[in-house]
Amino acid sequence: MIKIVIADDHEMVIDGLMAVLENVEEYQVIGKANSGHEVLQVLQKELPDIILMDIDMPNMNGMECTAYVKKHYPEVKVLILSMHGDAAHIKEVLNKGADGYILKNTGKKELVQAITALLLGKSYFDQAVTNELISDHRSDERKSKSWRMPDLSEREKQIIKMICDEKTQVQISDELSLSEHTVKTHRKNILRKLNVKNTAGLVKFAVENKLS
């Protein structure tokens, strides 16, 4: 059973999500929260597999709560559900450690896809979010002609593509005939070169720069 917590300061939104999730047999909503503080209270009683997190909440907003959750409960996945589709909100909450980001006008099918992806250790961004990030990056490129693509080796580019194709470390190791330690080292070097903190940042960079 997949345990889910819903965090939103609008009861109507929570009720709507409850109605959607209750129709998925393997899902169990174990807690509801109207603020970041209430999320933490739920976590003290029982850890979920995933939190559906709004951004605009009182008493610790979704960004602050996401940062706290990922620091103290790193095994808990955080999927942002927000009405904010602008790059500033998206990038800030991803920097806080969110595992995925979809807009509230997303349908049930994509919500389930996002939850499934996160629980498999992947990141998930709906198309509108991805498009906004790409558009924002292109705008930044136009503003800063001094920007240069990091110097990536062909092997590193190959591994980036495989990560974006949702290959695991073991699969990459097998397909490239490399040790898992070597793959891990390549991934660490890639994150450093791209100046990103995690796989979500790596995938975002790859999508924005057409490396995937």
Secondary structure, DSSP 8 states (H G I E B T S, - for coil): -EEEEEE-S-HHHHHHHHHHHTTSTTEEEEEEESSHHHHHHHHHH---SEEEE-S--SSS-HHHHHHHHHHH-TTSEEEEEES--SHHHHHHHHHTT-SEEEETT--HHHHHHHHHHHHTT--EE-HHHHHHHHHHHHHHHHH-TT-------HHHHHHHHHHHTT--HHHHHHHHT--HHHHHHHHHHHHHHHT-SSHHHHHHHHHHTT--
